[in-house]
Amino acid sequence: MSDSYQADDLARLIALEHAFNSLALISASNFAFLANTTPSAAVAQFRQVVESSVYDSGDMPKEVQALVREHLKRMFDQVATMAKHADQGVRHS
């Protein structure tokens, strides 16, 4: 453990969010290709499924549910922004 474990923990969480965003975009793009749709449409579908799954279990306190929902919204907002760029496809120079 480093001396600045709080900074290290924060960096770990940011790295996990970045990995989630990247993997979510890759997964949505693959799904979009197979379903003949756009990455943005796939992200919207994934978002709805993931956000609704927070309510599937009744054992999470309401305050925690609200916080999780806020974090998921922020994360999926970022993935949706990334998907808009993916919608444009590959551009060759």
MDAnalysis code that builds the backbone (N, CA, C; Angstrom):
import MDAnalysis as mda
import numpy as np

u = mda.Universe.empty(279, n_residues=93, atom_resindex=np.repeat(np.arange(93), 3), trajectory=True)
u.add_TopologyAttr("name", ["N", "CA", "C"] * 93)
u.add_TopologyAttr("resid", np.arange(1, 94))
u.add_TopologyAttr("resname", ["MET", "SER", "ASP", "SER", "TYR", "GLN", "ALA", "ASP", "ASP", "LEU", "ALA", "ARG", "LEU", "ILE", "ALA", "LEU", "GLU", "HIS", "ALA", "PHE", "ASN", "SER", "LEU", "ALA", "LEU", "ILE", "SER", "ALA", "SER", "ASN", "PHE", "ALA", "PHE", "LEU", "ALA", "ASN", "THR", "THR", "PRO", "SER", "ALA", "ALA", "VAL", "ALA", "GLN", "PHE", "ARG", "GLN", "VAL", "VAL", "GLU", "SER", "SER", "VAL", "TYR", "ASP", "SER", "GLY", "ASP", "MET", "PRO", "LYS", "GLU", "VAL", "GLN", "ALA", "LEU", "VAL", "ARG", "GLU", "HIS", "LEU", "LYS", "ARG", "MET", "PHE", "ASP", "GLN", "VAL", "ALA", "THR", "MET", "ALA", "LYS", "HIS", "ALA", "ASP", "GLN", "GLY", "VAL", "ARG", "HIS", "SER"])
u.atoms.positions = np.array([
    [0.853, -1.179, 0.000],
    [0.000, 0.000, 0.000],
    [0.895, 1.237, 0.000],
    [0.512, 2.207, -0.792],
    [1.312, 3.427, -0.861],
    [0.979, 4.357, 0.305],
    [1.834, 5.372, 0.500],
    [1.585, 6.363, 1.548],
    [0.333, 7.176, 1.253],
    [0.028, 7.335, -0.024],
    [-1.144, 8.134, -0.402],
    [-2.268, 7.190, -0.831],
    [-2.667, 6.313, 0.100],
    [-3.666, 5.302, -0.241],
    [-4.997, 5.917, -0.649],
    [-5.340, 7.089, -0.127],
    [-6.599, 7.715, -0.534],
    [-6.540, 8.130, -1.999],
    [-5.433, 8.714, -2.420],
    [-5.265, 9.088, -3.827],
    [-5.237, 7.834, -4.691],
    [-4.606, 6.780, -4.191],
    [-4.542, 5.528, -4.936],
    [-5.931, 4.907, -5.076],
    [-6.725, 4.945, -4.010],
    [-8.093, 4.422, -4.071],
    [-8.939, 5.217, -5.056],
    [-8.789, 6.535, -5.042],
    [-9.522, 7.373, -5.991],
    [-9.104, 7.034, -7.421],
    [-7.822, 6.903, -7.646],
    [-7.326, 6.561, -8.986],
    [-7.852, 5.192, -9.418],
    [-7.930, 4.257, -8.494],
    [-8.465, 2.924, -8.803],
    [-9.926, 3.023, -9.235],
    [-10.719, 3.806, -8.526],
    [-12.132, 3.973, -8.888],
    [-12.282, 4.650, -10.246],
    [-11.470, 5.654, -10.502],
    [-11.523, 6.338, -11.801],
    [-11.129, 5.370, -12.913],
    [-10.111, 4.555, -12.668],
    [-9.695, 3.565, -13.666],
    [-10.801, 2.549, -13.929],
    [-11.485, 2.115, -12.872],
    [-12.597, 1.180, -13.049],
    [-13.731, 1.810, -13.861],
    [-14.030, 3.067, -13.599],
    [-15.064, 3.753, -14.377],
    [-14.651, 3.874, -15.835],
    [-13.395, 4.200, -16.071],
    [-12.911, 4.302, -17.446],
    [-13.009, 2.948, -18.152],
    [-12.611, 1.887, -17.458],
    [-12.708, 0.543, -18.035],
    [-14.169, 0.193, -18.314],
    [-15.071, 0.507, -17.382],
    [-16.494, 0.255, -17.607],
    [-16.975, 0.990, -18.846],
    [-16.645, 2.281, -18.944],
    [-17.092, 3.077, -20.092],
    [-16.589, 2.479, -21.397],
    [-15.330, 2.114, -21.427],
    [-14.741, 1.556, -22.642],
    [-15.363, 0.212, -23.004],
    [-15.515, -0.666, -22.019],
    [-16.109, -1.976, -22.280],
    [-17.587, -1.871, -22.644],
    [-18.283, -0.945, -22.018],
    [-19.695, -0.746, -22.360],
    [-19.829, -0.274, -23.803],
    [-18.959, 0.632, -24.229],
    [-19.003, 1.114, -25.613],
    [-18.664, -0.006, -26.592],
    [-17.628, -0.782, -26.296],
    [-17.260, -1.894, -27.175],
    [-18.396, -2.899, -27.276],
    [-18.977, -3.251, -26.146],
    [-20.089, -4.203, -26.130],
    [-21.292, -3.658, -26.898],
    [-21.623, -2.398, -26.659],
    [-22.761, -1.790, -27.365],
    [-22.495, -1.711, -28.862],
    [-21.272, -1.411, -29.244],
    [-20.935, -1.324, -30.668],
    [-21.030, -2.690, -31.333],
    [-20.571, -3.733, -30.657],
    [-20.700, -5.087, -31.199],
    [-22.169, -5.481, -31.320],
    [-22.945, -5.190, -30.288],
    [-24.374, -5.477, -30.323],
    [-25.048, -4.709, -31.457],
    [-24.688, -3.446, -31.600],
    [-25.278, -2.613, -32.654],
    [-24.988, -3.189, -34.033],
    [-23.770, -3.645, -34.240],
    [-23.404, -4.236, -35.532],
    [-24.266, -5.461, -35.815],
    [-24.413, -6.346, -34.827],
    [-25.187, -7.567, -35.010],
    [-26.687, -7.294, -35.157],
    [-27.171, -6.244, -34.492],
    [-28.601, -5.922, -34.521],
    [-28.943, -4.906, -35.610],
    [-27.937, -4.512, -36.387],
    [-28.135, -3.531, -37.461],
    [-28.757, -2.235, -36.931],
    [-28.149, -1.719, -35.881],
    [-28.590, -0.460, -35.292],
    [-27.353, 0.386, -35.005],
    [-27.513, 1.466, -34.299],
    [-26.371, 2.343, -33.996],
    [-25.848, 2.062, -32.589],
    [-24.582, 2.383, -32.353],
    [-24.062, 2.255, -30.985],
    [-24.871, 3.085, -29.981],
    [-25.334, 4.270, -30.387],
    [-26.133, 5.101, -29.468],
    [-27.425, 4.407, -29.065],
    [-28.077, 3.758, -30.020],
    [-29.315, 3.036, -29.709],
    [-29.025, 1.862, -28.781],
    [-27.924, 1.181, -29.016],
    [-27.554, 0.057, -28.159],
    [-27.222, 0.532, -26.746],
    [-26.507, 1.650, -26.629],
    [-26.187, 2.195, -25.307],
    [-27.474, 2.554, -24.565],
    [-28.424, 3.152, -25.261],
    [-29.699, 3.508, -24.625],
    [-30.412, 2.260, -24.102],
    [-30.353, 1.186, -24.879],
    [-30.989, -0.055, -24.454],
    [-30.247, -0.654, -23.255],
    [-28.929, -0.687, -23.318],
    [-28.131, -1.201, -22.196],
    [-28.400, -0.385, -20.938],
    [-28.441, 0.942, -21.112],
    [-28.653, 1.845, -19.976],
    [-29.960, 1.513, -19.263],
    [-31.007, 1.339, -20.012],
    [-32.311, 1.071, -19.420],
    [-32.294, -0.236, -18.629],
    [-31.665, -1.250, -19.182],
    [-31.597, -2.546, -18.511],
    [-30.778, -2.459, -17.224],
    [-29.621, -1.810, -17.302],
    [-28.747, -1.714, -16.126],
    [-29.396, -0.862, -15.037],
    [-29.947, 0.289, -15.418],
    [-30.563, 1.155, -14.411],
    [-31.770, 0.489, -13.753],
    [-32.567, -0.230, -14.523],
    [-33.735, -0.881, -13.930],
    [-33.327, -2.043, -13.027],
    [-32.181, -2.650, -13.290],
    [-31.743, -3.782, -12.463],
    [-31.398, -3.353, -11.037],
    [-31.136, -2.068, -10.834],
    [-30.852, -1.568, -9.486],
    [-32.063, -1.800, -8.578],
    [-33.248, -1.809, -9.156],
    [-34.474, -1.956, -8.373],
    [-34.930, -3.406, -8.247],
    [-34.212, -4.343, -8.890],
    [-34.606, -5.749, -8.847],
    [-34.489, -6.349, -7.458],
    [-33.516, -5.880, -6.710],
    [-33.307, -6.407, -5.371],
    [-33.867, -5.421, -4.362],
    [-34.650, -5.921, -3.445],
    [-35.257, -5.061, -2.444],
    [-34.388, -4.839, -1.225],
    [-33.173, -5.375, -1.231],
    [-32.349, -5.284, -0.030],
    [-31.423, -4.069, 0.000],
    [-31.476, -3.222, -1.028],
    [-30.624, -2.033, -1.052],
    [-31.404, -0.857, -0.450],
    [-30.829, -0.172, 0.535],
    [-31.534, 0.983, 1.117],
    [-31.834, 2.038, 0.048],
    [-32.937, 2.735, 0.200],
    [-33.386, 3.739, -0.781],
    [-32.338, 4.824, -1.015],
    [-31.648, 5.238, 0.057],
    [-30.627, 6.282, -0.092],
    [-29.479, 5.787, -0.975],
    [-29.117, 4.526, -0.801],
    [-28.033, 3.944, -1.602],
    [-28.503, 3.775, -3.045],
    [-29.744, 3.346, -3.231],
    [-30.303, 3.229, -4.589],
    [-30.203, 4.563, -5.326],
    [-30.557, 5.631, -4.649],
    [-30.514, 6.958, -5.273],
    [-29.085, 7.333, -5.666],
    [-28.125, 7.046, -4.810],
    [-26.727, 7.345, -5.114],
    [-26.215, 6.489, -6.271],
    [-26.567, 5.206, -6.259],
    [-26.157, 4.311, -7.350],
    [-26.747, 4.805, -8.665],
    [-27.998, 5.199, -8.623],
    [-28.657, 5.697, -9.841],
    [-27.949, 6.947, -10.379],
    [-27.553, 7.841, -9.494],
    [-26.822, 9.048, -9.922],
    [-25.492, 8.686, -10.573],
    [-24.774, 7.749, -9.966],
    [-23.484, 7.340, -10.521],
    [-23.672, 6.655, -11.879],
    [-24.666, 5.784, -11.971],
    [-24.925, 5.117, -13.251],
    [-25.308, 6.124, -14.332],
    [-26.090, 7.124, -13.966],
    [-26.475, 8.145, -14.935],
    [-25.243, 8.858, -15.475],
    [-24.371, 9.262, -14.574],
    [-23.152, 9.961, -14.989],
    [-22.287, 9.075, -15.879],
    [-22.156, 7.812, -15.494],
    [-21.322, 6.898, -16.274],
    [-21.939, 6.642, -17.651],
    [-23.241, 6.401, -17.703],
    [-23.879, 6.152, -18.990],
    [-23.968, 7.414, -19.843],
    [-24.016, 8.583, -19.222],
    [-23.937, 9.822, -20.001],
    [-22.611, 9.869, -20.760],
    [-21.541, 9.462, -20.093],
    [-20.222, 9.444, -20.736],
    [-20.186, 8.409, -21.864],
    [-20.731, 7.230, -21.627],
    [-20.756, 6.193, -22.667],
    [-21.603, 6.661, -23.850],
    [-22.717, 7.338, -23.572],
    [-23.568, 7.853, -24.656],
    [-22.823, 8.880, -25.498],
    [-22.027, 9.717, -24.859],
    [-21.218, 10.690, -25.600],
    [-20.202, 9.967, -26.481],
    [-19.571, 8.957, -25.946],
    [-18.613, 8.171, -26.722],
    [-19.316, 7.487, -27.896],
    [-20.538, 6.989, -27.670],
    [-21.285, 6.278, -28.715],
    [-21.645, 7.203, -29.875],
    [-21.898, 8.472, -29.581],
    [-22.199, 9.418, -30.659],
    [-21.044, 9.489, -31.647],
    [-19.834, 9.426, -31.132],
    [-18.652, 9.421, -32.012],
    [-18.584, 8.088, -32.777],
    [-18.910, 7.015, -32.112],
    [-18.899, 5.706, -32.775],
    [-19.966, 5.615, -33.857],
    [-21.076, 6.332, -33.665],
    [-22.131, 6.334, -34.682],
    [-21.619, 6.841, -36.034],
    [-20.608, 7.666, -35.993],
    [-20.075, 8.261, -37.221],
    [-19.234, 7.269, -38.015],
    [-18.881, 6.158, -37.396],
    [-18.124, 5.131, -38.080],
    [-16.647, 5.467, -38.205],
    [-15.963, 4.610, -38.917],
    [-14.519, 4.793, -39.123],
    [-14.311, 5.718, -40.288],
    [-13.465, 6.678, -40.092],
    [-13.145, 7.630, -41.155],
    [-11.710, 7.386, -41.605],
    [-11.523, 7.331, -42.896],
    [-10.186, 7.140, -43.449],
    [-9.691, 8.464, -43.985],
    [-8.402, 8.735, -43.781],
    [-7.817, 10.000, -44.241],
    [-7.635, 10.004, -45.729],
])
